[in-house]
Amino acid sequence: FDKNVFILGEEVAEYDGAYKVTQGLLEKFGPNRVLDTPISEHGFTGLAIGAAMNGLKPICEFMTFNFSLQSIDQIVNSAAKSLYMSGGEINVPIVFRGPNGAASRVAAQHSQCFLSWFSNIPGLLVVAPSNARDAKGLLKSSIRNPNPVIFLEHELLYKEKTKVPQEDDFLIPLGKANLITQGDDVTIIGFSMSVKRIIDALPDVNKLDIKPDIIDLRTIKPLDEELIYQSVKKTNRVVIVEDGFGNTSFGSHLSHLIQLNCFDYLDSEIVKISGKDVPMPYAENLEALALPTREEIILAVKKVTYKN
């Protein structure tokens, strides 16, 4: 084990983590490497970045990434920019991790997707796994990466079960997407929770006699452009699904990249399904409508394949 790696955050030690992600770590690694912090994101994020600058490898947990707003200056101006502004002399090997996006009826201030926010910042890598197996392999790669990494989990995916390799050297390289299913009719692209939404809609898509390529991006920065373009040049049609707000979103940028590099191969407009442009409602029925739905995914697939 790398003794320079440690984790800190609110309730990560004595309470085993708010979502039990760090369960058992205090007993295994001790209080010097598993640290409970005060409720002060700005403070413990700055402490973690300073530790990274001095040769340690912190994992900084936010109980929810909504709380990362309290430390946005530390992340953007200290972690992301120090390597460049120091002429390569100050490295910040740190992982910021925690649940991102809308959970279940936690209302507007606890339901934002920060993927587009952080992918906009030079110097930050952005990772968004959709299952436990990928989360393990990607997290290990993120910890070993010398750059600051934003590792966006999803609270509702914590309960999903996936077979996870036990070997210590299991790694998934950053920048490699996963082609979940293969088909010739349409490329459907998602990440994190939106992958589950796509998979849930797949039986209805197949009933239309449509066989899709489904791509789980896994990492947003770096982005596996090669796999995306290869798929689009085969299927000639694209649907992008994202939970975050659609205005100036990552999905919008991805649409730009696809039309820039695959314009002559497209037989239909690119359709992007995003969260609605409203603060997240508390009411369960309204929350469901504010996020991408199965019906929207099916309609988008029908639109690009002219099945209307």
WOJO-V927106 format. One record per residue. N is the residue number from 1. RES is the residue in three letters. D_LAST is the distance of its C-alpha to the last C-alpha in whole Angstrom. Layout:
n-><N N>
res-><RES RES>
d_last-><D_LAST D_LAST>
This chain:
n-><1 2 3 4 5 6 7 8 9 10 11 12 13 14 15 16 17 18 19 20 21 22 23 24 25 26 27 28 29 30 31 32 33 34 35 36 37 38 39 40 41 42 43 44 45 46 47 48 49 50 51 52 53 54 55 56 57 58 59 60 61 62 63 64 65 66 67 68 69 70 71 72 73 74 75 76 77 78 79 80 81 82 83 84 85 86 87 88 89 90 91 92 93 94 95 96 97 98 99 100 101 102 103 104 105 106 107 108 109 110 111 112 113 114 115 116 117 118 119 120 121 122 123 124 125 126 127 128 129 130 131 132 133 134 135 136 137 138 139 140 141 142 143 144 145 146 147 148 149 150 151 152 153 154 155 156 157 158 159 160 161 162 163 164 165 166 167 168 169 170 171 172 173 174 175 176 177 178 179 180 181 182 183 184 185 186 187 188 189 190 191 192 193 194 195 196 197 198 199 200 201 202 203 204 205 206 207 208 209 210 211 212 213 214 215 216 217 218 219 220 221 222 223 224 225 226 227 228 229 230 231 232 233 234 235 236 237 238 239 240 241 242 243 244 245 246 247 248 249 250 251 252 253 254 255 256 257 258 259 260 261 262 263 264 265 266 267 268 269 270 271 272 273 274 275 276 277 278 279 280 281 282 283 284 285 286 287 288 289 290 291 292 293 294 295 296 297 298 299 300 301 302 303 304 305 306 307 308>
res-><PHE ASP LYS ASN VAL PHE ILE LEU GLY GLU GLU VAL ALA GLU TYR ASP GLY ALA TYR LYS VAL THR GLN GLY LEU LEU GLU LYS PHE GLY PRO ASN ARG VAL LEU ASP THR PRO ILE SER GLU HIS GLY PHE THR GLY LEU ALA ILE GLY ALA ALA MET ASN GLY LEU LYS PRO ILE CYS GLU PHE MET THR PHE ASN PHE SER LEU GLN SER ILE ASP GLN ILE VAL ASN SER ALA ALA LYS SER LEU TYR MET SER GLY GLY GLU ILE ASN VAL PRO ILE VAL PHE ARG GLY PRO ASN GLY ALA ALA SER ARG VAL ALA ALA GLN HIS SER GLN CYS PHE LEU SER TRP PHE SER ASN ILE PRO GLY LEU LEU VAL VAL ALA PRO SER ASN ALA ARG ASP ALA LYS GLY LEU LEU LYS SER SER ILE ARG ASN PRO ASN PRO VAL ILE PHE LEU GLU HIS GLU LEU LEU TYR LYS GLU LYS THR LYS VAL PRO GLN GLU ASP ASP PHE LEU ILE PRO LEU GLY LYS ALA ASN LEU ILE THR GLN GLY ASP ASP VAL THR ILE ILE GLY PHE SER MET SER VAL LYS ARG ILE ILE ASP ALA LEU PRO ASP VAL ASN LYS LEU ASP ILE LYS PRO ASP ILE ILE ASP LEU ARG THR ILE LYS PRO LEU ASP GLU GLU LEU ILE TYR GLN SER VAL LYS LYS THR ASN ARG VAL VAL ILE VAL GLU ASP GLY PHE GLY ASN THR SER PHE GLY SER HIS LEU SER HIS LEU ILE GLN LEU ASN CYS PHE ASP TYR LEU ASP SER GLU ILE VAL LYS ILE SER GLY LYS ASP VAL PRO MET PRO TYR ALA GLU ASN LEU GLU ALA LEU ALA LEU PRO THR ARG GLU GLU ILE ILE LEU ALA VAL LYS LYS VAL THR TYR LYS ASN>
d_last-><56 56 58 57 53 53 51 52 50 50 51 50 54 55 52 50 47 45 43 45 44 48 49 52 53 56 58 57 57 60 60 60 57 55 55 55 54 55 52 52 49 51 54 53 50 53 55 53 52 56 56 54 56 59 58 56 52 51 48 47 45 44 43 40 39 39 43 43 42 46 47 44 47 49 46 45 48 50 48 46 48 51 51 50 53 56 55 54 57 56 53 51 50 48 45 43 41 40 37 34 31 31 33 33 34 36 35 35 38 37 33 33 31 34 32 31 35 37 35 36 39 41 43 41 39 36 35 33 33 30 33 36 37 35 37 41 40 39 42 44 43 43 46 48 46 49 46 45 42 39 38 36 35 33 35 32 32 36 36 33 36 35 38 40 43 46 48 49 48 44 42 39 39 38 35 34 30 29 27 26 23 23 20 19 15 15 18 18 21 23 26 28 27 23 24 24 21 19 21 21 17 17 18 14 13 15 14 11 13 13 16 17 20 21 24 26 28 31 33 32 35 36 32 31 30 31 28 25 26 26 23 21 23 22 18 17 15 16 15 18 19 23 24 26 26 24 26 28 27 27 24 24 27 25 22 25 27 24 23 27 27 24 23 24 21 18 15 13 14 16 14 17 17 21 23 23 26 28 31 30 31 33 32 30 27 27 27 24 22 24 23 19 18 16 13 13 13 10 8 10 9 6 6 9 8 6 4 0>
